[in-house]
């Protein structure tokens, strides 16, 4: 396994194979892929907010998922604007790779109602995306694309930290209630 990917496991997904597939794509294909991924992630966080509310979890958890949903949708919009400006088209490329931040996690999210488990999975997903963006930034030949990937890595890092705050809060609360 690539050293940068240590400690990240997302079910049956072969991360090495995924990275190799991603590295074969053009910048246009990669941006298409991430736009679609951010939209799917926004949908996932929206569904998690609904689920958290149904489970009777605290409003702060529901709000965190709502915020992450809106931010992911905003990232997709920003990427879409960059994409249209760089490639002078509105047609996204079709990419045959799993949406890394969503697909490996969907079944796991459905299987658990444990908020710590849900937050942990979401943190892993964000951390994985951050690390992949860092790899893409390092390999980028075009300075504009490098900056885009660095920005996206920072965004994913911010998401990770928001989730970690909620994770630590819920963990502490669970320990108090034991």
C-alpha positions in Angstrom: 0.0 0.0 0.0 1.2 3.5 -0.7 2.7 5.0 2.5 0.4 8.1 2.2 -2.6 5.8 2.3 -1.6 4.0 5.5 -4.4 3.5 8.1 -7.2 4.1 5.6 -9.4 1.2 4.8 -12.7 1.4 3.0 -14.1 -2.0 2.7 -13.5 -3.9 -0.5 -12.1 -0.9 -2.3 -8.6 -1.5 -3.6 -7.1 1.9 -3.0 -3.9 1.2 -4.9 -5.9 0.2 -8.0 -8.1 3.3 -7.6 -5.1 5.7 -7.4 -3.5 4.1 -10.5 -6.8 4.5 -12.4 -7.1 8.1 -11.3 -3.5 8.9 -12.3 -4.3 7.7 -15.9 -7.1 10.3 -16.3 -6.7 13.7 -17.8 -7.2 16.9 -15.8 -10.6 17.3 -17.5 -11.6 13.8 -16.5 -10.4 14.2 -12.9 -12.4 17.4 -12.5 -15.4 15.8 -14.0 -15.0 12.9 -11.5 -14.6 15.2 -8.5 -17.6 17.4 -9.5 -19.8 14.3 -9.5 -18.2 13.1 -6.3 -18.9 16.3 -4.5 -22.5 16.3 -5.6 -22.9 12.7 -4.4 -21.2 13.6 -1.1 -23.6 16.5 -0.6 -26.5 14.1 -1.1 -24.9 11.6 1.4 -24.5 14.3 4.1 -28.1 15.5 3.5 -29.3 11.9 4.0 -27.2 11.5 7.1 -28.7 14.7 8.6 -32.2 13.3 8.0 -31.1 10.0 9.6 -29.5 11.7 12.5 -32.7 13.6 13.1 -34.8 10.4 12.9 -32.5 8.8 15.4 -33.1 11.6 17.8 -29.5 12.8 17.8 -28.6 16.2 19.0 -29.3 19.2 16.8 -25.5 20.0 16.6 -24.9 16.6 14.8 -27.8 17.2 12.4 -26.5 20.7 11.7 -22.9 19.5 11.1 -24.2 17.1 8.4 -26.4 19.9 6.9 -23.4 22.2 6.8 -21.2 19.5 5.2 -23.9 18.9 2.6 -24.1 22.5 1.7 -20.3 22.9 1.6 -19.9 19.8 -0.7 -22.6 21.3 -3.0 -20.7 24.6 -3.0 -17.4 22.8 -3.8 -19.1 21.1 -6.8 -20.4 24.5 -8.0 -16.9 26.0 -7.7 -15.3 23.1 -9.5 -18.0 23.3 -12.2 -17.1 27.0 -12.8 -13.4 26.2 -12.9 -14.2 23.3 -15.3 -16.2 25.4 -17.6 -13.6 28.1 -17.6 -10.7 25.7 -18.2 -12.3 23.4 -20.7 -14.8 25.7 -22.4 -17.6 23.1 -22.1 -20.4 22.2 -19.8 -20.3 18.5 -20.7 -18.7 16.4 -17.9 -16.7 13.3 -18.8 -18.0 9.8 -17.9 -15.4 8.1 -15.6 -15.5 4.4 -14.7 -14.2 4.7 -11.1 -16.1 4.5 -7.9 -16.9 7.8 -6.2 -14.3 7.4 -3.5 -16.0 9.6 -0.9 -19.4 7.9 -1.2 -19.6 4.5 -2.8 -17.4 2.4 -0.4 -19.3 3.9 2.5 -22.9 3.8 1.5 -23.6 0.2 2.8 -21.7 0.8 6.0 -23.7 4.0 6.7 -26.9 2.0 6.2 -25.7 -0.8 8.5 -25.0 1.3 11.5 -27.1 3.6 13.7 -24.1 4.2 16.0 -23.2 7.9 15.6 -19.6 7.3 16.5 -19.4 4.7 13.8 -21.0 7.0 11.3 -18.7 9.9 12.2 -15.7 7.6 12.0 -16.6 6.4 8.5 -17.2 10.0 7.4 -13.8 11.1 8.8 -12.1 8.2 7.0 -13.7 9.3 3.8 -12.7 12.9 4.1 -9.1 12.0 5.1 -8.9 9.7 2.1 -10.1 12.4 -0.3 -7.6 14.8 1.2 -4.7 12.4 0.7 -5.8 11.7 -2.8 -5.9 15.4 -3.6 -2.4 15.8 -2.2 -1.2 13.0 -4.5 -2.9 14.7 -7.4 -1.3 18.1 -6.5 2.2 16.5 -6.4 1.8 15.0 -9.8 0.1 17.9 -11.5 2.1 19.4 -14.4 -0.2 22.4 -14.7 0.2 25.0 -12.0 -3.5 25.9 -12.1 -4.5 22.3 -11.5 -1.9 22.0 -8.7 -3.5 25.0 -6.9 -7.0 23.5 -7.4 -5.9 20.2 -5.9 -4.2 21.9 -3.0 -7.3 23.9 -2.3 -9.5 20.8 -2.4 -7.1 19.0 -0.1 -7.5 21.9 2.4 -11.3 21.7 2.0 -11.4 18.0 2.8 -9.1 18.6 5.8 -11.6 21.2 7.1 -14.4 18.7 6.7 -12.4 16.0 8.5 -11.8 18.4 11.4 -15.5 19.4 11.7 -16.4 15.7 11.9 -13.6 15.0 14.4 -15.0 17.7 16.7 -18.4 16.1 16.6 -16.8 12.6 17.1 -14.9 13.8 20.1 -18.0 15.4 21.6 -20.1 12.3 21.1 -17.4 10.1 22.4 -17.0 12.2 25.6 -20.8 12.3 26.0 -21.0 8.5 25.7 -18.3 8.0 28.3 -20.1 10.4 30.7 -23.4 8.4 30.2 -21.7 5.0 30.9 
